[in-house]
Amino acid sequence: MMLKKHLSPILLCLALSLQSGLVLANSKEASSSASAGAATAKLEAFVVNLSSTERYLQLSMALQIANAEVNDKIKMFMPKVRHTLILLLSSKDGDQLQSLDGKHQLMEEIKNGVNKTLDLKERDGVTDVFFENFVIQ
């Protein structure tokens, strides 16, 4: 119990210090969960209040993208992409996100939201979402 009280501020500080912007990587530099040969775009960490109670979500993710040209489009529209994702994430209830089905649904909503923001179809834009960090407190 004592560890949990000390861990929360530490995680929050870590999340806020990770605001390093967009990191683009090919499959050699990306996490092993990415498909071979597919490019990924790693987004800076998100920390948002969830819609119910006094809980928050800390989330780091990488987006698998269809081709390298999508990297430039993501960079160009980053403020709009982050805005879309913050609205989506903060609309969620912690109980929704606890289950595996809830996480899979969120992955689909993120993929669809980013593709809509970039005005791309799934096959031409974001093809998958990889959670690198997912903490609800």
PAZAPA-4460 file (N, C-alpha, C; in steps of 0.05 Angstrom, whole numbers, plus 32768, in hexadecimal, padded with zeros to 4 digits):
% residues 137
    n_x    n_y    n_z   ca_x   ca_y   ca_z    c_x    c_y    c_z   seq   type   mol
   8010   7FE8   8000   8000   8000   8000   8011   8019   8000     1      M     A
   8026   8019   8010   8038   8030   8012   8046   8035   7FF7     2      M     A
   804E   801F   7FE9   805B   8021   7FD0   8049   802F   7FBB     3      L     A
   802F   8028   7FBC   801D   8033   7FA8   801A   8051   7FAB     4      K     A
   801B   805B   7FC4   8019   8078   7FC8   8031   8087   7FBD     5      K     A
   8048   807A   7FBF   8061   8087   7FB5   8064   8083   7F97     6      H     A
   8058   806E   7F8C   805B   8068   7F70   804C   807B   7F5E     7      L     A
   8034   8083   7F66   8023   8094   7F56   8030   80AE   7F4E     8      S     A
   803B   80BE   7F61   8049   80D7   7F59   8062   80D1   7F47     9      P     A
   806F   80BC   7F4D   8087   80B5   7F3D   807F   80AF   7F20    10      I     A
   8069   809F   7F1C   8060   8099   7F01   8057   80B2   7EF3    11      L     A
   8049   80C4   7F01   8040   80DC   7EF5   8057   80EE   7EEC    12      L     A
   806B   80F0   7EFD   8083   8100   7EF6   8091   80F4   7EDE    13      C     A
   8093   80D9   7EDD   80A0   80CC   7EC7   8091   80D1   7EAD    14      L     A
   8076   80CF   7EAF   8066   80D3   7E97   806A   80F0   7E8C    15      A     A
   806A   8103   7E9E   806D   811E   7E96   8089   8124   7E8A    16      L     A
   809D   8116   7E94   80B8   811A   7E8A   80BD   810C   7E70    17      S     A
   80AB   80FA   7E68   80AF   80EB   7E4F   80A4   80FA   7E37    18      L     A
   809D   8112   7E39   8092   8121   7E23   80A8   8128   7E0F    19      Q     A
   80AF   8114   7DFF   80C5   8118   7DED   80BC   811A   7DD0    20      S     A
   80A2   811B   7DCB   8098   811E   7DB0   8096   8103   7DA2    21      G     A
   8095   8105   7D88   8091   80EE   7D77   80AB   80E0   7D71    22      L     A
   80AD   80C7   7D75   80C5   80B7   7D6E   80BC   80A3   7D58    23      V     A
   80C9   80A5   7D42   80C3   8093   7D2C   80D8   807E   7D2A    24      L     A
   80CF   8065   7D25   80E2   804F   7D24   80D9   803B   7D10    25      A     A
   80EC   802C   7D05   80E5   8016   7CF5   80E4   7FFD   7D07    26      N     A
   80DE   7FE6   7CFB   80D9   7FCE   7D0C   80F1   7FC5   7D1B    27      S     A
   8109   7FCC   7D12   8122   7FC4   7D20   8124   7FD3   7D3B    28      K     A
   811A   7FEC   7D3B   811C   7FFC   7D53   8102   7FFB   7D64    29      E     A
   80ED   7FF1   7D59   80D3   7FF0   7D67   80D2   7FD8   7D79    30      A     A
   80BD   7FD7   7D89   80B9   7FC1   7D9B   80B6   7FA7   7D8B    31      S     A
   80BC   7F91   7D98   80BB   7F77   7D8A   809E   7F6F   7D83    32      S     A
   808A   7F7D   7D8E   806F   7F76   7D87   8066   7F81   7D6C    33      S     A
   8075   7F93   7D60   806E   7F9E   7D46   8074   7F8A   7D30    34      A     A
   8064   7F8B   7D1B   8068   7F78   7D05   8082   7F7F   7CF7    35      S     A
   808F   7F6A   7CED   80A9   7F6D   7CDF   80A5   7F80   7CC7    36      A     A
   80B7   7F93   7CC4   80B7   7FA5   7CAD   80A4   7FBC   7CAF    37      G     A
   8093   7FBD   7CC3   8080   7FD2   7CC5   808B   7FEA   7CD5    38      A     A
   8086   8002   7CCC   808F   8019   7CDA   807D   801F   7CF1    39      A     A
   8088   802B   7D06   8077   8033   7D1D   807D   8050   7D23    40      T     A
   8069   805D   7D30   806C   8078   7D3A   8066   8077   7D58    41      A     A
   8079   807E   7D68   8075   807D   7D85   806D   8099   7D8E    42      K     A
   8056   809A   7D9C   804C   80B3   7DA5   8056   80B9   7DC2    43      L     A
   8057   80D2   7DC9   805F   80D9   7DE4   8049   80D0   7DF7    44      E     A
   8050   80CC   7E10   803D   80C1   7E24   8025   80D3   7E28    45      A     A
   800F   80C6   7E2F   7FF6   80D4   7E35   7FF0   80CF   7E53    46      F     A
   7FE8   80E4   7E61   7FDD   80E1   7E7C   7FC3   80F1   7E7C    47      V     A
   7FAC   80E3   7E7F   7F92   80F0   7E7E   7F81   80E7   7E95    48      V     A
   7F6F   80F8   7E9E   7F5B   80F1   7EB1   7F46   80E0   7EA3    49      N     A
   7F3D   80CB   7EB0   7F28   80BB   7EA5   7F0D   80C7   7EAB    50      L     A
   7EF8   80BF   7E9D   7EDE   80CD   7E9F   7ED1   80C9   7EBB    51      S     A
   7ED6   80B3   7EC8   7EC8   80AF   7EE2   7EDD   80AE   7EF8    52      S     A
   7ED4   80B6   7F0F   7EE4   80B6   7F28   7EFD   80C7   7F25    53      T     A
   7F0F   80C3   7F37   7F28   80D3   7F36   7F3F   80C1   7F2D    54      E     A
   7F3C   80B4   7F17   7F51   80A2   7F0D   7F5C   80AE   7EF4    55      R     A
   7F75   80A6   7EEE   7F82   80B0   7ED6   7F8F   8099   7EC7    56      Y     A
   7F94   809D   7EAE   7FA0   8089   7E9D   7FBB   8094   7E93    57      L     A
   7FD0   8084   7E96   7FEA   808A   7E8B   7FEE   8076   7E75    58      Q     A
   7FF3   8080   7E5C   7FF4   806E   7E45   800A   8077   7E33    59      L     A
   801B   8064   7E2B   802F   8067   7E16   8028   8053   7E00    60      S     A
   802B   805C   7DE7   8024   804A   7DD1   8035   8050   7DB8    61      M     A
   8036   803C   7DA7   8042   803F   7D8D   802C   8037   7D78    62      A     A
   802C   8046   7D63   8019   8041   7D4D   8028   8033   7D36    63      L     A
   801D   801D   7D2E   8028   8010   7D15   801C   801D   7CFE    64      Q     A
   802C   8026   7CEB   8022   8035   7CD4   8028   8026   7CBA    65      I     A
   8017   802C   7CA6   8018   801D   7C8D   8031   8022   7C7D    66      A     A
   803B   803B   7C7E   8052   8042   7C6E   8060   805A   7C7A    67      N     A
   8078   805F   7C71   8089   8074   7C7D   807D   8090   7C78    68      A     A
   806D   8094   7C63   8062   80AE   7C5E   804F   80B7   7C74    69      E     A
   8043   80A4   7C82   8030   80AA   7C97   803F   80B9   7CAE    70      V     A
   8059   80B3   7CB1   8069   80C0   7CC6   8067   80DF   7CC4    71      N     A
   806B   80E9   7CAB   806A   8105   7CA7   804F   8111   7CAD    72      D     A
   803A   8102   7CA6   801F   810C   7CAB   8019   810C   7CC9    73      K     A
   8023   80F8   7CD8   801F   80F8   7CF5   802D   8110   7D01    74      I     A
   8046   8115   7CF9   8055   812C   7D03   8046   8146   7CFE    75      K     A
   803C   8149   7CE6   802F   8161   7CDE   8015   8166   7CEE    76      M     A
   8007   8151   7CF4   7FED   8154   7D02   7FEF   814B   7D1F    77      F     A
   8007   814B   7D2B   800A   8141   7D46   7FF8   814F   7D5B    78      M     A
   7FF5   816A   7D5A   7FE3   8176   7D6E   7FC6   816C   7D6B    79      P     A
   7FBD   8168   7D52   7FA2   815F   7D4E   7FA0   8141   7D56    80      K     A
   7FB4   8131   7D51   7FB4   8115   7D59   7FB3   8113   7D77    81      V     A
   7FC4   8122   7D85   7FC4   8121   7DA3   7FA9   812A   7DAE    82      R     A
   7F9E   813F   7DA2   7F84   8149   7DAB   7F6F   8133   7DA8    83      H     A
   7F6E   8126   7D91   7F5B   8111   7D8D   7F5E   80FA   7DA2    84      T     A
   7F77   80F3   7DA7   7F7C   80DD   7DBA   7F76   80E5   7DD6    85      L     A
   7F7C   80FE   7DDE   7F76   8107   7DF9   7F57   8107   7DFD    86      I     A
   7F48   8110   7DEA   7F2B   810F   7DED   7F21   80F3   7DEF    87      L     A
   7F2C   80E1   7DDE   7F23   80C5   7DDF   7F2A   80B8   7DF9    88      L     A
   7F43   80BB   7E02   7F4C   80AE   7E1B   7F3E   80B8   7E33    89      L     A
   7F39   80D2   7E34   7F2D   80DE   7E4C   7F0F   80D8   7E4D    90      S     A
   7F03   80CE   7E37   7EE7   80C7   7E37   7EE2   80AB   7E43    91      S     A
   7EF7   809C   7E48   7EF5   8081   7E50   7EF2   807E   7E6F    92      K     A
   7EE4   806A   7E77   7EE1   8063   7E93   7EF6   804E   7E9A    93      D     A
   7F01   8050   7EB1   7F16   803D   7EBA   7F0D   8020   7EB8    94      G     A
   7EF4   801B   7EBF   7EE9   7FFF   7EBE   7EE9   7FF5   7EA2    95      D     A
   7EE3   8006   7E8E   7EE3   7FFE   7E72   7EFF   7FF4   7E6A    96      Q     A
   7F13   8001   7E73   7F2E   7FFC   7E6A   7F3C   7FE6   7E79    97      L     A
   7F30   7FDC   7E8F   7F3D   7FC7   7E9F   7F3E   7FAC   7E90    98      Q     A
   7F29   7FA6   7E80   7F27   7F8C   7E73   7F37   7F8C   7E59    99      S     A
   7F3E   7F74   7E51   7F4C   7F70   7E37   7F3B   7F7A   7E20   100      L     A
   7F21   7F74   7E21   7F0F   7F7D   7E0B   7F0F   7F9C   7E0A   101      D     A
   7F0F   7FA9   7E22   7F0F   7FC6   7E22   7F29   7FD1   7E16   102      G     A
   7F3F   7FC4   7E1B   7F59   7FCE   7E10   7F59   7FCA   7DF1   103      K     A
   7F4E   7FB3   7DE8   7F4D   7FAE   7DCB   7F3A   7FC2   7DBD   104      H     A
   7F24   7FC8   7DCB   7F11   7FDC   7DC0   7F1F   7FF8   7DBE   105      Q     A
   7F2E   7FFF   7DD3   7F3D   8018   7DD3   7F51   8019   7DBD   106      L     A
   7F5F   8003   7DB8   7F73   8002   7DA2   7F65   8008   7D87   107      M     A
   7F4D   7FFC   7D82   7F3F   8001   7D6A   7F36   801F   7D68   108      E     A
   7F2D   802A   7D7E   7F24   8045   7D7E   7F3B   8058   7D7A   109      E     A
   7F53   8052   7D85   7F6A   8063   7D80   7F72   8062   7D62   110      I     A
   7F73   8049   7D57   7F7A   8046   7D3B   7F66   8055   7D29   111      K     A
   7F4D   8052   7D2E   7F38   805F   7D1E   7F39   807E   7D21   112      N     A
   7F3E   8087   7D3A   7F3F   80A4   7D40   7F56   80B1   7D32   113      G     A
   7F6E   80A4   7D33   7F86   80B0   7D27   7F82   80B0   7D08   114      V     A
   7F79   809A   7CFD   7F75   8099   7CE0   7F61   80AE   7CD7   115      N     A
   7F4B   80B2   7CE6   7F38   80C6   7CDF   7F44   80E2   7CE0   116      K     A
   7F54   80E7   7CF5   7F62   8100   7CF8   7F74   8106   7CE1   117      T     A
   7F82   80F1   7CD8   7F95   80F4   7CC1   7F88   80F1   7CA6   118      L     A
   7F6E   80EB   7CA6   7F5E   80E7   7C8E   7F6A   80D0   7C7D   119      D     A
   7F6F   80BA   7C8B   7F7A   80A2   7C7E   7F69   8089   7C83   120      L     A
   7F69   8077   7C71   7F5D   805D   7C76   7F71   804C   7C85   121      K     A
   7F67   8037   7C93   7F78   8026   7CA4   7F90   801B   7C94   122      E     A
   7F8B   8011   7C7C   7FA0   8005   7C6D   7FB6   8019   7C64   123      R     A
   7FAF   8033   7C65   7FC2   8048   7C5D   7FCD   8057   7C74   124      D     A
   7FC3   8053   7C8C   7FCB   8063   7CA4   7FD5   8052   7CBB   125      G     A
   7FC8   8055   7CD2   7FCE   8045   7CE9   7FC1   802A   7CE7   126      V     A
   7FD1   8015   7CE8   7FC7   7FFA   7CE5   7FC4   7FEA   7CFF   127      T     A
   7FD2   7FF3   7D14   7FD1   7FE6   7D2E   7FDB   7FF9   7D43   128      D     A
   7FD4   7FF2   7D5C   7FDC   8003   7D73   7FE9   7FF0   7D87   129      V     A
   8000   7FF8   7D92   800E   7FE8   7DA6   8011   7FF9   7DBF   130      F     A
   8005   7FEF   7DD5   8008   7FFC   7DEF   8023   7FF4   7DFB   131      F     A
   8033   8008   7E02   804D   8003   7E0F   804B   8007   7E2D   132      E     A
   8038   8017   7E36   8034   801C   7E52   8016   8022   7E55   133      N     A
   8009   8015   7E69   7FED   8019   7E6D   7FE7   8017   7E8B   134      F     A
   7FE5   802E   7E98   7FE1   802E   7EB5   7FC8   803F   7EBC   135      V     A
   7FB6   8033   7ECB   7F9E   8041   7ED5   7FA2   8043   7EF3   136      I     A
   7FA0   805C   7EFD   7FA2   8060   7F1A   7F8C   8073   7F23   137      Q     A
***
